[in-house]
Amino acid sequence: MIADIPYSDLNIGDTAEFSKTISETDVYNFAGICGDFNPLHVDREFAEKSPFKKRIAHGMLSAGLISTVLGTTLPGKNTIYLEQNLKFRAPVYIGDTITARVEVIELITEKNIACLKTEALNQSGDIVIEGQATIMKKT
């Protein structure tokens, strides 16, 4: 079920999260959708010779989980993504479970705009992505 939190019900400090284990299928499907067949993502032998020592997921695949939180949970339905900045802090490997978290940090009520701290963590609690999003909530 997709949440539909009205803008007037948003509060600074509100949080939400979504977790997903990144599979090999996810990586190949994402490569097919966006056209990014960088061998670091899709070629095991190539990736084994890289500094990562194994294949890594696309950074934007993991970042997409932030969009999942915004569009389905906080604030959910009728959320318009206006801006997102990202800092990729660590690689995401196939088999990692990534948890995307968002936290409301600013409300611009006259425009129904919210600024949110965004981050993604792996199963060990390491931050793999951090940033900030700006959204508008249409009701």
ABEGO torsion letter per residue (X at the ends): XBBBBBAAABBBGBBBBBBBBBBAAAAAAAAAAAGBABAAAABAAAAAABAAGBBBBBAAAAAAAAAAAAAAAOAEBGBBBABBBBBBABBBBBGBBBBBBBBBABBBAAAGBBBBBBBBBBAAGBBABBEBBBBBBBX
